[in-house]
Structures are given as structure tokens and as C-alpha cells.
Amino acid sequence: MSLEQEAVHGEEARQLLENRIFKNAIARMEQHLEQRALECPDDGEAARKVVSAKQILRGIIREIERIVSDGNYAKLQLIEIEKQSKIQKIFRR
């Protein structure tokens, strides 16, 4: 993936994380899973399923955050490349 594409994906991921509907959906899922954890019978299987679901939800959020981070880094690299390009143009004259 090019730096430009990575920067665009990062921006899209940032917008997703800041989206009110997305944030609400995540919060509701977390609340639902917390409630399920409290209601779990004493058998370990139900509790393991809730823990697994919580881990998956957190993993999705971490992956989106990683894409944001990668996009920010790509933006910085693009800025640096642009600076270097301008410097080279000045010295070529």
C-alpha cells in the first residue's frame, strides 16, 4: 500500500472511531457483554464465551487504532518527502 493510501485509510479509521453512531454501538456492545458477564451461570463455558467476545471487540478497536497510527506515520513521511523534494529543487537551480 502506498503512503498516500495508508494516510487515507488512517483518516477514514480516525473518522470511524470519532463517529457518534460507531461509538454508541461499541458502548452498547460493551454494556451488553458486561451485563452478560454478570448474569453468567457458574459454568465456565458461558463466562469464557463472554470473555472471548469482549476480547474480540477490543481487538477490533485496537486494529482500527493501529490503522489510525499507521496513517499518521504515513502523513509524517509524506511531509518529510515533500520537504526533501523542495530542498532538492532548490539545490538543482
Buried (B, 14 or more C-beta within 10 A) or exposed (E): EEBEEBBBBBBBBBEBBEEEEBEEEBEEBBEEBEEBBEEBEEEEEBBEBBBEBBEEBEEEEEEBEEBBEBBBBBBEEBEEEEEEEEEEEEEEE
